[in-house]
Amino acid sequence: MIRIYTITIRILLNLLILAVLSTVLIIGKDADIDDNIYDKYFWFYASMVLLAVIAVPAAIISRREKLSFNLPDLLIFLFSCAAVGITLSHTDRLTNKCMLLLFLMLLYFYLRIFLSDKSKLLYGLCCVFLVVTGLVEAIWGLRQLYGFADSQHGLFKITGSFFNPGPYSGWLAMVFPMALGFSLKGIINHKGHEVTQSSSLITPISSLLTVLCIILVLPAAMSRASWLAALGGSAFIGIIHGLQNKKISDYFKKHRKKIVILSFAAVILFAVAMVGLFLLKKDSASGRAFTWKIAVQTIRQHPLGVGLGNFGGSYGEMQAAYFASNAGTEREEYVATGVEYAFNEYLQICIETGIVPFLVFLAFVFYVLYLGIKNRNLFPTGSLVSLLIFASMSYPFNVLPFAIAFVFLSALCMADNRKIDETRKISFNWLRRTSFCGLFFLVAASVVITLCAYKICPLHYAYKQWKQMSYSMNNSEAIEEYAKQYPYLQDEISFLFKYANILSQSEQYEKSNEILQHAMRISCDPRLYNIMGKNYQVQKRYELAEQNFRKAANLVPNLLYPHYLLAKLYHEMGLKEKMEAEINIVLTKSPKVESTAVKKMRKELIQLTMNN
């Protein structure tokens, strides 16, 4: 009876850990982008709650009472505490991003505890499942490409289970090095490179099939960052394996001249490829380079951090100020947008958490990579390198499945590092002597997750109520419903935008502006300033209306709508010269995208000029 109980608990533990990792495959019932994103979040939270329940008996059965910390554990704990503390200092409440970071930190420690046993079953299962997710996503994308499955976004043909091709390509790129490593290892039957039990779980055929499917679909997604990430992670595995393999290293020593020539040729080829990738989507590349430029200036302005989730507001302030000072070039004005992300996770982490916590995070990453190489966990380390490369050109840590994958890959890299890196470990002897230290941690973690669940349940209910709101509601009914859900959804920019709009339409201008002020702290969408400007204009507070319209115009200079609103404002104020200047901008400036809305604005302003 006890044996059955033990086996059941262990099976449940492994299934729940895989359930957390399977978050990437969860999609909503409807083709709504927000639904797909939120369904992944709620699946993750539910899986973590169940994992917290099963973790304590699993630890007792597996004799995980003793808990020994090492340097990466300490670093990630300090980073998480600092990030949450900085955010609380700016918002005075536990935001959804803070709660997510706490869950991810606890997941990291769960994995560290349960990956520390001599049995490599869980290690192998995690590696297998990561490869399987890559295979499922690749086949999913191929079906979408040839019209056998619907995309998750109406504007893109290939998305897999994600909301656009960018994150989808990044996931394939992250899985590619691991699948390639296991397939090649199975083919050549190389020993001593990875844990034998885990390799026996992954057949060369399934890994090779994953590699082939990814190669087929990845070019069609047109993500340059993912191409570089897949190449970089695979090259990392090849180079490290070569350095650790005596036969290969001896060959390098004997043929140094040949290796130098080949390396030089590879560098030239890589440089040519980089130029080609830049020219492939020149405007996109220029836009990201400009975003990084403004992000660096934002770091200088806020070296102590702005808090998790507040990147958009601080970045928007800096970009608007940059163009207001006439420092921007014509090219920068053309490529500038109101971005949600920095398209470089390291810059965004530095902006949100501050320079010191960011350095702590970097130290954690480098030490994990070091342990991955030291422990010969090359395949997870290669996938982690791919993810880190992708993170330098995109926004994977803002997409939940990637944040989960980062935690898993970090824990896999560090598996069994206590035996190999004993001298470098930071040991707390009094903790190690306390036999129930690990159990105490698991109980404390379960309590934290349970407390957070009390916030997650009403959050889930509020989101569902918001999505189920009828369009036939009149404004007063809608406002009443939005007011009920506001305490739980005030981190959701779509919710805030719609709430402010309805308040404005109901002539509750002060309340609308209050919601907009909150939204501006987490977003740099120029539409927020346009609505606030309209609210002030209706109230005859022309100076404040002008400031907001001008802010929207400076934030994204290639937009014509803010200039249209300024022209209408100046007409109402009787400022003819200023009105004509704004009309001239709308009529002569080339929009980024020609549309019927632009034609309508121009026609209306021409009529306005003729009437004056």
C-alpha positions in Angstrom: 0.0 0.0 0.0 2.8 2.4 0.9 4.6 1.5 -2.4 1.5 2.3 -4.4 1.2 5.6 -2.6 4.8 6.5 -3.3 4.6 5.6 -7.0 1.4 7.6 -7.3 2.9 10.7 -5.7 6.0 10.5 -7.9 3.9 10.1 -11.0 1.7 13.1 -10.0 4.8 15.2 -9.4 6.3 14.5 -12.8 2.9 15.0 -14.5 2.4 18.4 -12.8 5.9 19.6 -13.6 5.2 18.7 -17.3 1.8 20.4 -17.0 3.6 23.6 -16.1 5.9 23.2 -19.1 2.9 22.4 -21.4 1.7 26.0 -20.9 3.1 26.8 -24.4 0.5 24.5 -26.0 -2.5 26.0 -24.3 -4.8 28.1 -26.5 -8.1 29.8 -25.9 -11.4 28.6 -27.3 -12.0 31.8 -29.2 -9.6 33.4 -31.7 -9.1 36.3 -29.4 -5.4 37.3 -28.8 -6.1 38.3 -25.2 -8.0 35.0 -24.5 -5.0 33.0 -25.8 -2.6 34.9 -23.6 -4.7 34.8 -20.5 -5.6 31.1 -20.9 -1.9 30.3 -20.8 -1.5 32.4 -17.6 -4.4 30.7 -15.8 -3.2 27.2 -16.8 0.2 28.1 -15.4 -1.2 29.4 -12.1 -3.5 26.4 -11.7 -0.7 23.9 -12.4 1.5 25.7 -9.9 -1.2 25.5 -7.2 -1.5 21.8 -7.7 2.2 21.4 -7.8 2.4 23.2 -4.4 0.0 20.7 -3.0 1.9 17.6 -4.2 5.4 19.0 -3.6 5.4 18.4 0.2 4.5 14.7 0.2 6.8 14.2 -2.8 9.7 15.8 -0.9 9.1 13.5 2.1 8.9 10.4 0.0 12.1 11.4 -2.0 13.9 12.4 1.2 14.4 16.0 0.1 14.3 17.4 3.7 17.8 18.9 3.4 18.2 21.9 1.2 21.6 23.3 0.1 21.8 26.6 -1.6 24.5 27.6 -4.1 25.4 30.9 -5.7 22.9 31.0 -8.6 20.1 30.2 -6.1 21.1 33.1 -4.0 21.4 35.4 -7.0 18.0 34.6 -8.4 16.4 35.0 -5.0 18.1 38.5 -4.5 17.1 39.6 -8.0 13.4 38.5 -7.5 13.2 40.3 -4.1 14.8 43.5 -5.5 12.5 43.5 -8.5 9.4 43.1 -6.4 10.6 45.7 -3.9 11.3 48.3 -6.6 7.9 47.7 -8.1 6.1 48.0 -4.8 7.9 51.3 -4.2 6.4 52.7 -7.5 2.9 51.1 -7.3 2.2 50.4 -3.6 0.6 47.1 -4.6 1.4 43.6 -5.7 1.0 43.8 -9.5 0.3 40.8 -11.7 3.9 40.9 -12.9 5.3 40.8 -9.4 3.0 37.8 -8.7 4.2 36.1 -11.8 7.9 36.6 -10.9 7.2 35.1 -7.4 5.6 32.0 -9.0 8.6 31.6 -11.5 11.1 31.9 -8.6 9.2 29.2 -6.6 9.1 27.0 -9.8 12.9 27.4 -10.1 13.4 26.2 -6.5 10.9 23.3 -7.0 12.9 22.2 -10.0 16.2 22.6 -8.2 15.0 20.4 -5.4 13.5 17.6 -7.5 16.2 17.6 -10.1 18.9 16.9 -7.5 18.2 13.2 -7.0 20.4 10.5 -8.5 17.6 9.3 -10.7 17.6 11.2 -14.0 14.0 10.4 -14.8 12.7 14.0 -14.4 15.7 15.4 -16.2 15.0 13.1 -19.1 11.3 13.8 -19.1 11.8 17.6 -19.2 14.2 17.3 -22.1 11.9 14.9 -24.0 8.9 17.2 -23.4 10.8 20.3 -24.6 11.7 18.5 -27.9 8.1 17.3 -28.2 6.7 20.9 -27.9 9.1 21.9 -30.7 7.8 19.0 -32.9 4.1 19.9 -32.1 4.7 23.6 -32.8 6.6 22.9 -36.0 3.8 20.6 -37.3 1.2 23.1 -36.2 3.0 25.9 -38.1 3.3 23.7 -41.3 -0.5 23.0 -41.1 -1.2 26.7 -40.8 1.2 27.5 -43.7 -0.6 25.1 -46.1 -4.1 26.1 -44.9 -5.0 23.0 -42.8 -5.2 24.9 -39.5 -6.2 28.4 -38.5 -3.7 31.0 -37.3 -4.0 32.5 -33.9 -3.9 36.0 -35.4 -5.8 37.3 -38.5 -2.8 39.3 -39.8 -0.3 36.4 -39.8 -0.4 33.0 -41.5 2.0 31.2 -39.2 1.7 31.5 -35.4 1.6 28.0 -33.9 0.0 28.3 -30.5 1.4 31.9 -30.1 -0.2 35.2 -31.2 2.3 36.2 -33.9 5.3 34.6 -35.8 8.0 36.3 -33.6 7.5 34.3 -30.4 6.6 31.2 -32.4 9.9 31.3 -34.3 11.8 32.0 -31.1 10.3 28.8 -29.5 11.4 26.7 -32.4 14.9 28.3 -32.4 15.2 27.5 -28.7 14.2 23.9 -29.1 16.4 23.4 -32.2 19.8 23.0 -30.6 18.5 20.4 -28.1 16.7 18.4 -30.8 19.8 18.6 -33.1 22.1 17.5 -30.3 20.0 14.5 -29.3 19.5 13.4 -32.9 23.2 13.6 -33.7 24.1 11.9 -30.5 21.7 9.1 -31.3 23.0 8.7 -34.8 26.7 8.5 -33.8 25.9 6.7 -30.5 28.3 9.0 -28.7 28.8 8.2 -25.0 29.7 10.4 -22.0 28.3 13.6 -23.5 25.0 13.5 -21.7 23.2 11.5 -19.1 22.6 8.0 -20.6 19.1 7.6 -19.0 17.8 10.8 -20.6 19.2 9.9 -24.0 17.5 6.6 -23.9 14.2 8.4 -23.5 14.7 10.5 -26.7 14.8 8.4 -29.9 17.0 9.8 -32.6 14.1 9.5 -35.0 11.8 11.8 -33.1 14.6 14.3 -32.5 15.6 14.2 -36.1 12.0 14.7 -37.2 11.8 17.7 -35.0 14.9 19.2 -36.6 13.6 18.6 -40.1 10.2 20.1 -39.4 11.8 23.2 -37.8 14.0 23.6 -40.8 11.0 23.5 -43.0 8.8 26.0 -41.2 11.3 28.4 -39.6 12.3 30.3 -42.8 8.6 30.9 -43.6 8.1 32.7 -40.4 10.6 35.4 -41.5 12.1 36.0 -38.0 15.8 37.0 -38.3 16.3 36.9 -34.6 15.2 33.2 -34.5 17.5 32.3 -37.3 20.5 33.8 -35.4 19.3 32.2 -32.2 19.1 28.7 -33.7 22.5 29.0 -35.3 24.1 30.5 -32.2 22.8 27.7 -29.8 23.8 25.0 -32.2 27.2 26.5 -32.8 27.7 26.8 -29.0 27.1 23.0 -28.6 29.4 22.2 -31.4 32.2 24.4 -30.1 32.0 23.3 -26.5 31.7 19.7 -27.4 34.8 20.1 -29.7 36.8 21.6 -26.8 35.8 18.9 -24.4 36.5 16.1 -26.9 40.1 15.1 -26.8 40.2 13.8 -30.4 38.7 17.0 -31.8 40.9 19.2 -29.7 44.0 17.3 -30.8 42.9 17.7 -34.4 42.5 21.5 -33.9 46.1 21.6 -32.5 47.5 19.7 -35.4 45.8 21.8 -38.1 45.9 25.3 -36.5 46.5 27.1 -39.8 43.6 25.4 -41.5 41.3 26.2 -38.6 42.4 29.9 -38.5 41.6 30.2 -42.3 38.3 28.5 -41.9 37.4 30.7 -38.9 38.3 33.8 -40.8 36.2 32.7 -43.8 33.3 32.0 -41.3 33.6 35.5 -39.8 33.4 37.1 -43.3 30.5 34.9 -44.3 28.7 35.8 -41.0 29.3 39.5 -41.6 27.8 39.3 -45.1 24.9 37.3 -43.8 24.2 40.0 -41.1 24.2 42.7 -43.8 21.7 40.6 -45.8 19.5 40.1 -42.8 19.5 43.9 -42.1 18.5 44.6 -45.7 15.8 41.9 -45.6 13.7 44.1 -43.3 15.5 47.4 -43.3 12.7 49.4 -41.6 12.2 46.8 -38.9 15.9 46.7 -38.1 16.2 50.5 -38.1 13.2 50.7 -35.8 14.7 48.3 -33.3 18.0 50.1 -33.3 16.2 53.3 -32.6 14.2 51.7 -29.8 17.5 50.5 -28.2 18.9 54.0 -28.5 16.0 55.5 -26.5 16.0 52.6 -24.1 19.7 53.4 -23.2 18.7 57.0 -22.5 15.8 55.8 -20.3 18.3 53.7 -18.2 20.4 56.9 -17.7 17.2 58.7 -16.6 16.1 55.9 -14.3 19.2 54.1 -13.0 17.2 52.7 -9.9 14.5 51.2 -12.1 10.8 52.1 -12.7 9.2 48.8 -11.6 8.0 45.7 -13.4 5.5 46.5 -16.1 6.2 50.2 -16.1 8.6 50.1 -19.1 6.1 51.6 -21.6 5.4 54.8 -19.6 9.0 55.7 -18.9 10.1 54.8 -22.4 7.3 56.9 -23.9 8.3 59.9 -21.9 11.9 59.6 -23.1 10.9 59.2 -26.8 8.5 62.1 -26.7 11.1 64.3 -25.1 13.7 63.2 -27.7 11.6 64.3 -30.6 10.3 67.4 -28.8 13.9 68.6 -28.6 14.2 68.2 -32.4 17.1 65.7 -31.9 15.5 63.1 -34.1 16.4 62.6 -37.8 13.9 62.2 -40.6 14.7 58.5 -40.7 14.1 58.1 -36.9 10.8 59.9 -37.2 9.7 57.4 -39.9 10.6 54.2 -38.0 9.5 55.3 -34.5 6.5 53.6 -33.0 4.8 53.4 -29.6 6.5 50.1 -28.6 5.2 47.8 -25.9 8.7 46.2 -25.4 12.3 47.2 -25.8 13.0 44.3 -28.2 16.0 43.6 -26.0 15.1 41.9 -22.7 18.4 43.0 -21.1 17.7 46.7 -21.7 14.1 46.2 -20.5 15.1 44.4 -17.4 17.6 47.1 -16.6 15.0 49.8 -17.1 12.4 48.1 -14.9 14.6 46.8 -12.1 17.5 49.2 -12.1 21.2 48.7 -12.9 22.2 46.8 -9.7 19.5 44.1 -9.9 20.2 43.8 -13.6 23.9 43.0 -12.9 22.7 40.4 -10.4 20.5 38.8 -13.1 23.5 38.8 -15.5 25.7 37.1 -12.9 23.0 34.4 -12.5 22.9 33.8 -16.2 26.6 33.6 -16.7 27.0 31.2 -13.7 24.2 29.0 -14.9 25.9 28.8 -18.3 29.2 28.0 -16.6 27.6 25.2 -14.6 25.9 23.8 -17.7 29.3 23.5 -19.4 30.9 22.1 -16.3 28.2 19.5 -15.7 28.2 18.5 -19.4 24.5 19.4 -19.7 25.3 20.8 -23.2 21.9 20.3 -24.9 19.9 22.3 -22.3 22.7 24.9 -22.2 22.7 25.2 -26.0 18.9 25.8 -25.9 19.4 28.4 -23.1 22.1 30.1 -25.3 19.5 30.3 -28.2 16.9 31.8 -25.8 19.4 34.4 -24.6 20.4 35.3 -28.1 16.8 35.6 -29.1 16.2 37.8 -26.0 18.7 40.3 -27.3 16.6 41.1 -30.3 13.0 40.3 -29.2 10.8 40.1 -26.1 10.6 36.4 -25.0 10.6 37.1 -21.3 7.4 39.1 -21.7 5.7 35.9 -23.2 4.9 33.5 -20.4 6.0 30.2 -22.1 9.5 31.6 -22.6 9.8 32.7 -19.0 8.8 29.2 -17.9 11.3 27.7 -20.4 14.1 30.0 -19.0 13.4 28.6 -15.5 13.4 25.0 -16.8 16.5 25.3 -18.9 18.4 27.1 -16.0 17.5 24.2 -13.6 18.4 21.6 -16.2 21.8 23.2 -16.7 22.5 23.1 -13.0 21.4 19.5 -12.5 23.8 17.6 -10.2 26.1 20.6 -9.9 26.6 19.9 -6.2 28.9 17.0 -7.0 31.0 18.8 -9.5 31.1 22.3 -8.1 31.3 21.6 -4.4 34.2 24.1 -3.8 32.3 27.0 -5.3 29.1 26.4 -3.5 27.8 28.8 -0.9 26.8 26.5 1.9 24.9 27.5 5.0 25.9 24.9 7.5 23.1 25.6 9.9 20.7 25.0 7.1 22.3 21.8 6.1 22.3 20.5 9.7 18.5 21.2 9.9 17.0 18.1 8.6 13.7 19.6 7.7 15.0 22.7 6.0 13.9 21.6 2.5 10.5 20.6 3.8 10.1 24.0 5.6 10.9 25.8 2.3 8.3 23.7 0.4 5.7 24.4 3.0 6.5 28.1 3.0 6.3 28.1 -0.8 2.9 26.3 -0.7 1.6 29.0 1.7 2.8 31.8 -0.6 1.2 30.2 -3.7 -2.0 29.6 -1.8 -2.1 33.3 -0.7 -1.5 34.4 -4.3 -4.3 32.1 -5.4 -6.7 34.2 -3.5 -5.8 37.0 -5.9 -5.7 34.8 -9.0 -9.3 33.5 -8.5 -10.9 37.0 -8.6 -8.5 38.0 -11.4 -9.7 35.1 -13.5 -13.4 35.9 -12.7 -12.9 39.6 -13.5 -11.3 38.7 -16.9 -14.0 36.3 -17.8 -16.7 38.9 -16.8 -15.0 41.5 -18.9 -14.8 39.3 -22.0 -18.4 38.3 -21.6 -19.7 41.8 -21.4 -22.5 42.4 -24.0 -22.0 45.0 -26.7 -25.7 45.8 -26.3 -25.0 47.3 -22.8 -25.6 51.0 -22.5 -22.7 53.1 -21.3 -24.0 53.4 -17.7 -24.3 49.6 -17.4 -20.9 49.1 -19.0 -19.3 51.7 -16.6 -20.7 49.9 -13.6 -19.2 46.6 -14.8 -15.9 48.1 -15.6 -15.7 49.7 -12.2 -16.2 46.3 -10.6 -13.4 44.7 -12.6 -11.0 47.7 -12.4 -9.2 46.6 -9.1 -8.2 43.3 -10.7 -7.5 44.4 -14.3 -5.6 47.6 -13.8 -2.5 46.1 -15.4 -4.4 45.2 -18.6 -3.9 48.1 -21.1 -6.7 47.0 -23.4 -9.1 47.0 -20.4 -7.9 50.5 -19.3 -8.2 51.9 -22.9 -11.8 50.7 -23.3 -12.8 51.8 -19.8 -11.4 55.3 -20.4 -13.2 55.5 -23.8 -16.6 54.6 -22.3 -16.2 57.1 -19.5 -15.3 59.8 -22.1 -18.3 59.0 -24.2 -20.5 59.2 -21.0 -19.0 62.7 -20.3 -17.2 61.6 -17.2 -14.1 63.3 -18.3 -12.3 63.6 -15.0 -12.7 59.9 -14.2 -11.7 59.1 -17.8 -8.5 61.1 -17.4 -7.8 59.4 -14.1 -7.9 56.0 -15.8 -5.7 57.3 -18.6 -3.1 58.7 -16.2 -2.8 55.2 -14.8 -2.6 53.7 -18.3 0.2 56.1 -19.3 2.4 54.7 -16.5 2.4 51.2 -18.2 2.0 52.1 -21.9 3.2 54.6 -24.4 0.3 54.2 -26.8 -0.3 57.7 -28.4 -4.1 57.0 -28.4 -4.1 57.5 -24.7 -2.9 61.1 -25.1 -5.4 61.7 -27.9 -8.3 60.7 -25.7 -7.1 62.8 -22.8 -6.6 65.8 -25.1 -10.2 65.4 -26.4 -11.5 65.2 -22.8 -9.7 68.5 -22.0 -10.9 70.1 -25.2 -14.5 69.4 -24.4 -14.0 71.0 -21.0 -12.5 74.1 -22.7 -9.1 73.4 -21.0 -7.3 74.2 -24.2 -3.8 74.4 -22.8 -3.9 70.9 -21.4 -5.6 69.6 -24.5 -2.8 71.1 -26.7 -0.1 69.5 -24.4 -1.6 66.0 -24.8 -2.1 66.3 -28.6 1.5 67.6 -28.9 2.7 64.7 -26.7 1.1 62.2 -29.0 2.6 63.9 -32.0 6.1 63.9 -30.5 5.7 60.3 -29.3 5.2 58.9 -32.8 6.0 61.7 -35.3 4.9 59.7 -38.4 1.3 59.7 -37.2 -1.0 62.3 -38.8 -4.0 62.0 -36.5 -2.5 64.1 -33.6 -1.8 66.9 -36.0 -5.4 66.6 -37.3 -6.6 67.0 -33.7 -4.3 70.0 -33.1 -5.7 71.6 -36.3 -9.2 71.2 -35.1 -8.3 72.5 -31.6 -6.6 75.6 -33.0 -9.6 76.2 -35.2 -11.8 76.1 -32.1 -9.4 78.4 -30.3 -9.3 80.8 -33.2 -5.5 80.4 -33.8 -5.5 80.6 -37.6 -1.7 80.5 -38.1 -1.2 77.5 -35.9 -4.2 75.7 -37.5 -2.7 76.3 -41.0 0.6 74.9 -39.9 -0.9 71.7 -38.6 -3.1 71.4 -41.7 0.0 71.8 -43.9 1.6 68.9 -42.0 -1.4 66.6 -42.5 -1.7 67.5 -46.2 2.1 67.3 -47.1 3.6 64.7 -44.8 3.6 61.1 -46.2 1.9 58.7 -43.8 3.6 55.4 -43.0 0.5 53.6 -44.3 -2.0 55.1 -46.7 -5.6 54.5 -45.6 -9.1 55.7 -46.1 -8.9 57.4 -42.6 -6.0 59.6 -43.9 -8.0 60.6 -47.0 -11.0 61.4 -44.8 -8.9 63.6 -42.5 -7.3 65.5 -45.4 -10.6 66.0 -47.1 -12.1 67.4 -43.9 -9.1 69.8 -43.3 -9.3 71.0 -46.9 -12.9 71.9 -46.4 -12.0 73.6 -43.1 -9.4 75.7 -44.9 -11.9 76.7 -47.6 -14.5 77.8 -45.0 -11.9 80.1 -43.4 
